[in-house]
Amino acid sequence: MAAVSLSVSTVKPLGDRVFVKVSASEEKTAGGLYLPDTAKEKPQVGEVVAVGEGKIKDDGARMPMDVKVGDKVLYSKYAGTDIKLGTDEYVLLSEKDILAVVS
């Protein structure tokens, strides 16, 4: 999956898409050892920044989204499109790729 770099001020997801700000990955192990960049795993947790209006059902009505702006979510490891805005990293996901809301 390729990362996309954008220079825009706002992003509005369409349909059942969710725009998530990726949480920082762990810098060191439980034992106190610092991890090099090559050993860090891709984070799977982030905060919802924007949501689409929902998927359109067969009868033309929209299904409401299960997540809202501000929710902290756990998503599939290889899901979505990685996006870089300035120094921040985001991922644009389909709602079905979100596994859980965490607190």
C-alpha positions in Angstrom: 0.0 0.0 0.0 1.5 3.3 -1.1 1.5 6.4 1.1 0.0 9.7 -0.3 1.4 13.1 0.6 -1.1 16.0 0.4 -1.0 19.7 1.1 -4.6 20.5 1.9 -6.3 22.1 4.9 -9.4 19.8 5.2 -10.4 16.3 4.2 -14.0 15.2 4.0 -14.5 11.5 3.6 -17.2 10.3 1.2 -19.7 7.5 1.9 -18.7 5.1 4.6 -15.1 6.3 4.8 -13.4 7.3 8.0 -10.3 9.6 8.3 -8.1 8.6 11.3 -5.1 10.2 12.8 -2.5 7.5 13.5 -1.2 7.2 17.1 2.5 7.2 17.6 4.2 3.8 17.7 6.0 2.5 20.7 9.5 4.0 21.0 10.8 1.4 23.5 10.1 -2.1 24.8 8.7 -3.1 28.2 12.3 -3.8 29.2 13.4 -0.3 28.4 15.2 -0.9 25.1 14.7 1.7 22.4 13.5 0.4 19.1 15.0 1.5 15.7 12.6 2.6 13.1 13.0 -0.6 11.2 11.8 -2.7 14.2 8.7 -0.7 14.9 5.3 -2.1 13.9 2.7 -0.2 12.0 0.3 1.3 14.6 -3.3 0.0 14.5 -4.8 2.6 16.8 -5.9 6.1 16.0 -8.3 8.9 16.6 -11.2 9.6 14.2 -10.8 13.1 12.7 -13.6 13.0 10.1 -16.4 10.6 9.0 -18.4 10.3 5.8 -22.2 10.5 5.7 -22.7 6.7 5.7 -23.3 4.0 3.2 -26.3 4.2 0.9 -28.7 1.2 1.2 -30.6 -0.3 -1.7 -33.7 1.8 -0.9 -31.7 5.0 -1.1 -31.6 5.7 2.7 -28.2 6.2 4.4 -27.0 3.9 7.1 -25.7 5.9 10.1 -22.0 5.6 10.9 -21.0 3.6 14.0 -18.1 5.9 14.9 -18.0 9.6 15.4 -15.3 12.3 15.5 -13.1 12.0 18.6 -13.5 8.2 19.0 -10.3 6.2 19.5 -10.4 3.1 17.2 -8.6 -0.1 16.5 -8.4 -0.9 12.8 -7.0 -3.7 10.6 -3.3 -3.7 10.1 -3.1 -3.4 6.4 -6.4 -1.6 5.7 -6.9 1.8 4.2 -4.7 4.3 2.4 -1.8 6.0 4.3 -1.9 9.8 4.0 0.7 12.3 5.2 -0.4 15.9 5.9 2.6 18.0 7.0 4.3 16.0 9.7 1.1 14.1 10.8 0.2 10.6 9.5 -3.4 9.6 8.8 -5.2 6.6 7.3 -8.4 6.7 5.2 -10.4 3.6 6.0 -13.7 2.1 5.1 -15.9 1.7 8.1 -15.8 -2.1 7.8 -12.0 -2.0 8.4 -12.6 -0.6 12.0 -12.5 -3.5 14.4 -13.4 -1.7 17.7 -13.8 1.6 19.6 -11.3 1.6 22.5 -10.9 3.8 25.5 
